Amino acid sequence: PQRTRVTPPVAEMIRILGLGDRMVQVPPDIPLFVFRRGKLRQVPFRPGDLLRTDLLTVGGKLRLLFEPFTGPYRRGETVGEFLTRKFGREAYEGVMGPLFGGLYGSDPGEMYVRHSLAETMGSFGVSKSIMGGFLLGRFNRAATPPATSFTNGMQEFTDAMAAKLGERLHLGLGAIGLRPAGKGGASGWIVTTQAGDERHYDEVVITIPAEPAAALLAPVSEETARRLDHLRYNRLAMVHMVGECDLHGLGYQVGYGEGLRTRGVTWNASALGRDGVYTAFLGGARDPGMLERTDEEIGETARTEFEAVTGCRARVVAVNRTRVPSWDRSWEALEGLELPPGLHLCTNYESRVGIPGRLGRTRALAAALAAAASGAT
Ligand SMILES: Cc1cc2nc3c(=O)[nH]c(=O)nc-3n(C[C@H](O)[C@H](O)[C@H](O)COP(=O)(O)OP(=O)(O)OC[C@H]3O[C@@H](n4cnc5c(N)ncnc54)[C@H](O)[C@@H]3O)c2cc1C
């Protein structure tokens, strides 16, 4: 991750860790762009900008006015279907699809609203009309929590957490086995580590990706393992480049149908004061074939497309690959999931993916476990 929104759980963690003076904040009014109809166009976040924007045609803007007359999302509706029904195809393919899908590296046409967008709308305080929320300024970024990184990047955050935990944290110990200490886990759980030692815990919080979690849980609950195995992950490539230019903005997403392989580019240079650094994202659910290519090919695609879009000459410094939960239709497998007593999931496939979501969920689970423990003594 490159930055996090400073929501209340994030702010609290920054305070606990004493990292306030290490924050590098993203300017709240920094422009965000979408590459649409062959050029970069600024995304409107305030009601007045909507009239001026060239991101949508006049017809596309008029279509937005119908939104208050459309109904709420339906149970089986995907984000793509929902946004197209509410705002029209132009707004979906040109703006909303790329922006929302970019958060997940996924395809909104394959993501159910009930698993993803519904919660996002709730976090913006929007329950009925999205346009109504927009006109009330709910999407104005100056009104939402600011985004931040730290002087030496996001790793400072996790390093500080590790330092705070001190000897209570054991790193580098892969968990390879899990079994109940007594019948059904009533007396806690025994975790076996790669080093071969066994540790007894009253409660086990599983924070690892779905695939290794399924392997760990298979001997305990075949049903849970089967469900976790069902979840699809998308493969993403990140290409870090150094540009010989001074672009101002947060970056851009690429509108659907523009003929580029790049999904989006973050301008760390101007967003976070990182000298000349630009990070492109390729692949994801809409272009899985990209990840079949070599690092050199992926880097070259990112560089040439970035130069064509921005006019900024760049060189590739690193190509990384990762996998991210797709939050697509396969998430039906998690509905109604119940873990055996004493086992908990706290992951980016069970609750929201971003760092604010991760910390919010962690805080709530920690509070519930602490309350249960104090009630038990
Ligand atoms: C490219 C990219 C950019 C992102 N950018 C942002 C951003 O700007 N802002 C934001 O808020 N979010 C961002 N996110 C999302 C966010 O970073 C992740 O959702 C979040 O880091 C997930 O944290 P996690 O601890 O739940 O899971 P993970 O980070 O996946 O951690 C799981 C850990 O489990 C370990 N593990 C696996 N198997 C075992 C085992 N058997 N035993 C022990 N350990 C094991 C792994 O090594 C790993 O360290 C981004 C994600 C990606 C991929």
The ligand as a MOL file (V3000), in Angstrom:
LIG
                    3D

  0  0  0     0  0            999 V3000
M  V30 BEGIN CTAB
M  V30 COUNTS 53 58 0 0 0
M  V30 BEGIN ATOM
M  V30 1 C -0.7800 -3.2330 -4.7870 0
M  V30 2 C -1.6300 -2.8940 -3.6110 0
M  V30 3 C -1.7940 -1.5730 -3.2450 0
M  V30 4 C -2.5870 -1.2560 -2.1430 0
M  V30 5 N -2.7120 0.0530 -1.7970 0
M  V30 6 C -3.4230 0.3730 -0.7110 0
M  V30 7 C -3.4760 1.7290 -0.2810 0
M  V30 8 O -2.8630 2.6190 -0.8810 0
M  V30 9 N -4.2150 2.0130 0.8220 0
M  V30 10 C -4.8800 1.0420 1.5270 0
M  V30 11 O -5.5370 1.3680 2.5230 0
M  V30 12 N -4.8380 -0.2640 1.1460 0
M  V30 13 C -4.1230 -0.6150 0.0500 0
M  V30 14 N -4.0480 -1.9210 -0.3380 0
M  V30 15 C -4.7890 -2.9340 0.4360 0
M  V30 16 C -4.0560 -3.3140 1.7080 0
M  V30 17 O -2.6780 -3.1500 1.5520 0
M  V30 18 C -4.2800 -4.7780 2.0570 0
M  V30 19 O -5.6270 -5.1240 1.9470 0
M  V30 20 C -3.8240 -5.0390 3.4820 0
M  V30 21 O -2.4470 -4.8060 3.5720 0
M  V30 22 C -4.1330 -6.4590 3.8790 0
M  V30 23 O -3.5450 -6.7000 5.1220 0
M  V30 24 P -3.6730 -8.0840 5.8250 0
M  V30 25 O -2.7550 -8.0460 6.9970 0
M  V30 26 O -5.1110 -8.4020 6.0660 0
M  V30 27 O -3.1770 -9.1810 4.7680 0
M  V30 28 P -1.7790 -9.3770 4.0530 0
M  V30 29 O -1.0870 -8.0800 3.8820 0
M  V30 30 O -2.0840 -10.2300 2.8670 0
M  V30 31 O -0.9120 -10.2050 5.1150 0
M  V30 32 C -1.0280 -11.5810 5.2720 0
M  V30 33 C 0.2700 -12.0780 5.8960 0
M  V30 34 O 0.1440 -13.4580 6.2170 0
M  V30 35 C 1.4050 -14.0650 6.0140 0
M  V30 36 N 1.2030 -15.5340 5.9210 0
M  V30 37 C 0.7370 -16.2560 4.8760 0
M  V30 38 N 0.6670 -17.5680 5.2120 0
M  V30 39 C 1.0850 -17.6740 6.4930 0
M  V30 40 C 1.2250 -18.7690 7.4090 0
M  V30 41 N 0.9120 -20.0260 7.0890 0
M  V30 42 N 1.6860 -18.5010 8.6590 0
M  V30 43 C 1.9870 -17.2310 9.0330 0
M  V30 44 N 1.8610 -16.1640 8.2120 0
M  V30 45 C 1.4170 -16.3810 6.9620 0
M  V30 46 C 1.9040 -13.4170 4.7330 0
M  V30 47 O 3.2970 -13.5610 4.6390 0
M  V30 48 C 1.4790 -11.9670 4.9600 0
M  V30 49 O 2.4780 -11.2350 5.6180 0
M  V30 50 C -3.2470 -2.2740 -1.4150 0
M  V30 51 C -3.0640 -3.6120 -1.7870 0
M  V30 52 C -2.2590 -3.9230 -2.8760 0
M  V30 53 C -2.0560 -5.3660 -3.2340 0
M  V30 END ATOM
M  V30 BEGIN BOND
M  V30 1 1 1 2
M  V30 2 1 2 3
M  V30 3 2 2 52
M  V30 4 2 3 4
M  V30 5 1 4 5
M  V30 6 1 4 50
M  V30 7 2 5 6
M  V30 8 1 6 7
M  V30 9 1 6 13
M  V30 10 2 7 8
M  V30 11 1 7 9
M  V30 12 1 9 10
M  V30 13 2 10 11
M  V30 14 1 10 12
M  V30 15 2 12 13
M  V30 16 1 13 14
M  V30 17 1 14 15
M  V30 18 1 14 50
M  V30 19 1 15 16
M  V30 20 1 16 17
M  V30 21 1 16 18
M  V30 22 1 18 19
M  V30 23 1 18 20
M  V30 24 1 20 21
M  V30 25 1 20 22
M  V30 26 1 22 23
M  V30 27 1 23 24
M  V30 28 2 24 25
M  V30 29 1 24 26
M  V30 30 1 24 27
M  V30 31 1 27 28
M  V30 32 2 28 29
M  V30 33 1 28 30
M  V30 34 1 28 31
M  V30 35 1 31 32
M  V30 36 1 32 33
M  V30 37 1 33 34
M  V30 38 1 33 48
M  V30 39 1 34 35
M  V30 40 1 35 36
M  V30 41 1 35 46
M  V30 42 1 36 37
M  V30 43 1 36 45
M  V30 44 2 37 38
M  V30 45 1 38 39
M  V30 46 1 39 40
M  V30 47 2 39 45
M  V30 48 1 40 41
M  V30 49 2 40 42
M  V30 50 1 42 43
M  V30 51 2 43 44
M  V30 52 1 44 45
M  V30 53 1 46 47
M  V30 54 1 46 48
M  V30 55 1 48 49
M  V30 56 2 50 51
M  V30 57 1 51 52
M  V30 58 1 52 53
M  V30 END BOND
M  V30 END CTAB
M  END
